[in-house]
């Protein structure tokens, strides 16, 4: 089976379809078009991203690996599972400044009863608008040696802004991916 992205609607082309919004703080999740000056370096034809607000916003997808065509035999062989996500802070010309933000990511490998086999949950990342250029950043992790029984993958990400500005000035996320190397 070829490696393909198991997440759906990873840049907001279909608004929030396929995503379970678990926290919708502030003014909630929004989908926006990438502005020309945003500095995103991947040119794959996608031109949207998700953006959070001034209180915590989180969304997730739970991938059913058997529904995606992976047999128990393949899954119990513990194929490498790679997750990637892109995130950035926000510049607003109307306020004339970068707005700092906090980014959260939690990815869990789950068994048939949805018990955690392995988890990737880095410390939340704070992008400080006063001291950092708010360019796009990629986070990546590969799971291995997690034991037999993998059946689901839970991918959750989001965040908020650090200045409590009304509107959508929190962390931006796009191009998330979960792939198996079977």
Secondary structure as GFF3:
##gff-version 3
##sequence-region A 1 182
A	DSSP	beta_strand	20	24	.	.	.	ID=ss1
A	DSSP	beta_strand	30	33	.	.	.	ID=ss2
A	DSSP	three_ten_helix	36	38	.	.	.	ID=ss3
A	DSSP	beta_strand	48	51	.	.	.	ID=ss4
A	DSSP	beta_strand	57	64	.	.	.	ID=ss5
A	DSSP	alpha_helix	72	76	.	.	.	ID=ss6
A	DSSP	beta_strand	80	88	.	.	.	ID=ss7
A	DSSP	beta_strand	90	92	.	.	.	ID=ss8
A	DSSP	beta_strand	97	99	.	.	.	ID=ss9
A	DSSP	beta_strand	101	110	.	.	.	ID=ss10
A	DSSP	beta_strand	116	120	.	.	.	ID=ss11
A	DSSP	beta_strand	125	127	.	.	.	ID=ss12
A	DSSP	beta_strand	137	143	.	.	.	ID=ss13
A	DSSP	beta_strand	152	161	.	.	.	ID=ss14
A	DSSP	beta_strand	172	181	.	.	.	ID=ss15
###
